[in-house]
Amino acid sequence: MDAATLEMVLTAYDETYQDARGGGHSEAVAHAEGLTAAAMLLAAVTGTEDAAARAEIDRIDVKARLAA
């Protein structure tokens, strides 16, 4: 994944996570929603199948990258 795509994926996760938390959802639910948004964006941008995009999102550990 190139740097621009990674930045978009991290932004999609973070914005969705923050919106979910702001809407009163638990951290676990917000995290799950963020992962889904990031995977959907990756699939759309790269044309990757949904399952492969989700696996890639899980592999890069977006939560840890944002914490760094």
C-alpha positions in Angstrom: 0.0 0.0 0.0 1.4 3.4 -0.9 1.7 6.3 1.5 -1.3 8.2 0.1 -3.6 5.2 0.3 -2.4 4.4 3.8 -3.1 8.0 4.9 -6.6 7.8 3.5 -7.2 4.4 5.3 -6.0 5.8 8.6 -8.2 8.9 8.2 -11.2 6.8 7.3 -10.6 4.7 10.4 -10.0 7.7 12.7 -13.0 9.7 11.5 -15.4 6.8 11.8 -14.0 5.8 15.2 -14.4 9.4 16.5 -17.9 9.7 15.1 -19.0 6.4 16.7 -17.5 7.4 20.1 -19.2 10.8 19.8 -22.4 9.0 19.2 -22.1 7.1 22.4 -20.8 3.8 21.1 -18.3 1.7 23.1 -14.7 1.7 22.2 -15.0 -1.9 20.8 -18.0 -0.9 18.6 -16.2 2.2 17.4 -13.1 0.3 16.6 -15.1 -2.3 14.6 -16.8 0.4 12.7 -13.5 2.1 12.0 -12.0 -1.1 10.7 -15.0 -1.6 8.4 -14.8 1.9 7.0 -11.0 1.6 6.4 -11.5 -1.7 4.6 -14.3 -0.4 2.5 -12.2 2.6 1.5 -9.3 0.3 0.6 -11.5 -2.0 -1.4 -12.9 1.0 -3.3 -9.6 2.7 -4.0 -7.7 -0.4 -5.0 -10.4 -2.6 -6.5 -9.4 -5.3 -3.9 -12.0 -7.8 -2.9 -13.7 -7.0 0.5 -12.2 -9.9 2.4 -8.7 -9.2 1.1 -9.1 -5.5 2.0 -10.2 -6.4 5.5 -7.2 -8.8 5.9 -4.9 -6.0 4.8 -6.4 -3.6 7.3 -6.0 -6.1 10.1 -2.4 -6.7 9.0 -1.4 -3.1 9.2 -3.0 -2.6 12.6 -4.4 0.9 12.1 -5.1 1.5 15.8 -1.4 1.0 16.6 -0.3 3.2 13.7 -2.5 6.0 14.9 -1.2 5.7 18.4 2.4 6.1 17.3 
